[in-house]
Amino acid sequence: MSQSQTYDDNGLDLNWRSDALDLGLDYGMQTIAVRAGQHRTDEGEHSEAIFTTSSYVYASASDAAAHFNGTKTGNVYSRHTNPSVRTFERRLAALENGERAVATASGMGAILTMCLAYLKAGDHLLAANQLFGSSIGLFNNYMTKFGVEVSYVDCTDNEAWARAVQSNTKVIYCESPSNPLAQICDIGYLSQLCQANDILLVVDNCFATPALQRPLDLGADVVIHSATKYLDGQGRVLGGALVGSDQLMQQAFTVVRSGGISMSPFNAWVFTKGLETLKLRMQAHCANANKVAAFLVSHPNVSKVHFSGLSDHPAHELAKHQHHMSDGYGAIMGFEVQSGSNRDATAAAWHIIDATKMISITNNLGDAKTTITHPATTTHFRLTPEARAEAGVNDSLIRLSVGLEDVEDIIDDLARGLDSL
């Protein structure tokens, strides 16, 4: 902020005025992804700038005081706000059809922010069994430590959700699609359940992204993202975000501001550029995933494929309803392999993973590069065997994140291990 900075009649810094793209004109998703949230400086830059600054300069001592006491709205410190981060937040909020977004240092940082903002000692968190292993670890090891009661149900069982609601239930939390089985929650049903019991519905939309699904439109209160995944799309940086109403996001913002769970300006810039191609990338990811799933289903050494794009998947019709992109079911799938007479389940899964020559063996997902991992010994290995069983993570399960390579090359790479099992 320069010393010549001026303000509007409401004491609002010019860089904090309404979004430069008039969202009231009902622009399409791709236009929003390319242009929303940007505010050009006096330099007239076309691409979004990176504001690598920790602090800001004021015109006078009284000007600084006005910013700190809230008389004027503007930047105070980059742990609180940063122009690069704000651009990403505004663009993501517009894509999710939310009033506001709050960016965090990682996806787990976003989940921790959710817990600290909306839960306190004596409250009950009701979550799906089918979650990322680190999310379960956070809930079980730390939220319970501070007096929050936590319980889990099968994300696909609506009656189980209803039975598990308690008088002190304050948050219902789910992933849809889930990690690693890509199971689908009935967000509309959960929304009605939450509204009837004064509960917040929080949905992790990491696997679908707003290109495929907008949980807020389906009745969710808060959307969670690990921006590290598809929002970036190339596995470059860490980040997370929450999206929802201005009131709920203000509660999340105070946690980020006080706790220092802030996103860096550079990472925010990377995510902002990633959003420009999100819809186009997700179309290509989904097209490849549909073909890979069809190959896996037909292979004799695959016993089961977990992917809602398959017509016989139990949640296929629900996924079609909740995902607004035609034939868009995401690009994450789990598949179980035959163990055979000379290999146990883990050895069979490892054989297929180790036989790949192109696919990356890594726990990350949502990348342009196809990735593969064995959840039972990586992402979910810290869970007890009982917890893994409840989540559907058995030793024969492989998780695949289908990338943007030529799909024939992805299939050929998987076939190397499957054919020789």
Stockholm file with secondary structure:
# STOCKHOLM 1.0

chainA/1-421         MSQSQTYDDNGLDLNWRSDALDLGLDYGMQTIAVRAGQHRTDEGEHSEAIFTTSSYVYASASDAAAHFNGTKTGNVYSRHTNPSVRTFERRLAALENGERAVATASGMGAILTMCLAYLKAGDHLLAANQLFGSSIGLFNNYMTKFGVEVSYVDCTDNEAWARAVQSNTKVIYCESPSNPLAQICDIGYLSQLCQANDILLVVDNCFATPALQRPLDLGADVVIHSATKYLDGQGRVLGGALVGSDQLMQQAFTVVRSGGISMSPFNAWVFTKGLETLKLRMQAHCANANKVAAFLVSHPNVSKVHFSGLSDHPAHELAKHQHHMSDGYGAIMGFEVQSGSNRDATAAAWHIIDATKMISITNNLGDAKTTITHPATTTHFRLTPEARAEAGVNDSLIRLSVGLEDVEDIIDDLARGLDSL
#=GR chainA/1-421 SS CCTTCCBCTTSBBGGGSSCSSCGGGCCCHHHHHHHTTCCCCTTCCSSCCCCCCSBCCCSSHHHHHHHHHTSSBSCCBTTTCCHHHHHHHHHHHHHHTCSEEEEESSHHHHHHHHHHHHCCTTCEEEEESSCCHHHHHHIIIIIGGGTCEEEEECTTCHHHHHHHCCTTEEEEEEESSCTTTCCCCCHHHHHHHHHHHTCEEEEECTTTHHHHCCGGGGTCSEEEEETTTTTTCSSCCCCEEEEECHHHHHHHHHHHHHHTCCCCHHHHHHHHHHHHTHHHHHHHHHHHHHHHHHHHHHCTTEEEEECTTSTTSTTHHHHHHHCCSTTCCCSEEEEEECCCSSCCHHHHHHHHHHHCSSSEECSCCSCSSCEEECGGGTTTTTSCHHHHHHHTCCTTEEEEECCSSCHHHHHHHHHHHHHTC
#=GC SS_cons         CCTTCCBCTTSBBGGGSSCSSCGGGCCCHHHHHHHTTCCCCTTCCSSCCCCCCSBCCCSSHHHHHHHHHTSSBSCCBTTTCCHHHHHHHHHHHHHHTCSEEEEESSHHHHHHHHHHHHCCTTCEEEEESSCCHHHHHHIIIIIGGGTCEEEEECTTCHHHHHHHCCTTEEEEEEESSCTTTCCCCCHHHHHHHHHHHTCEEEEECTTTHHHHCCGGGGTCSEEEEETTTTTTCSSCCCCEEEEECHHHHHHHHHHHHHHTCCCCHHHHHHHHHHHHTHHHHHHHHHHHHHHHHHHHHHCTTEEEEECTTSTTSTTHHHHHHHCCSTTCCCSEEEEEECCCSSCCHHHHHHHHHHHCSSSEECSCCSCSSCEEECGGGTTTTTSCHHHHHHHTCCTTEEEEECCSSCHHHHHHHHHHHHHTC
//
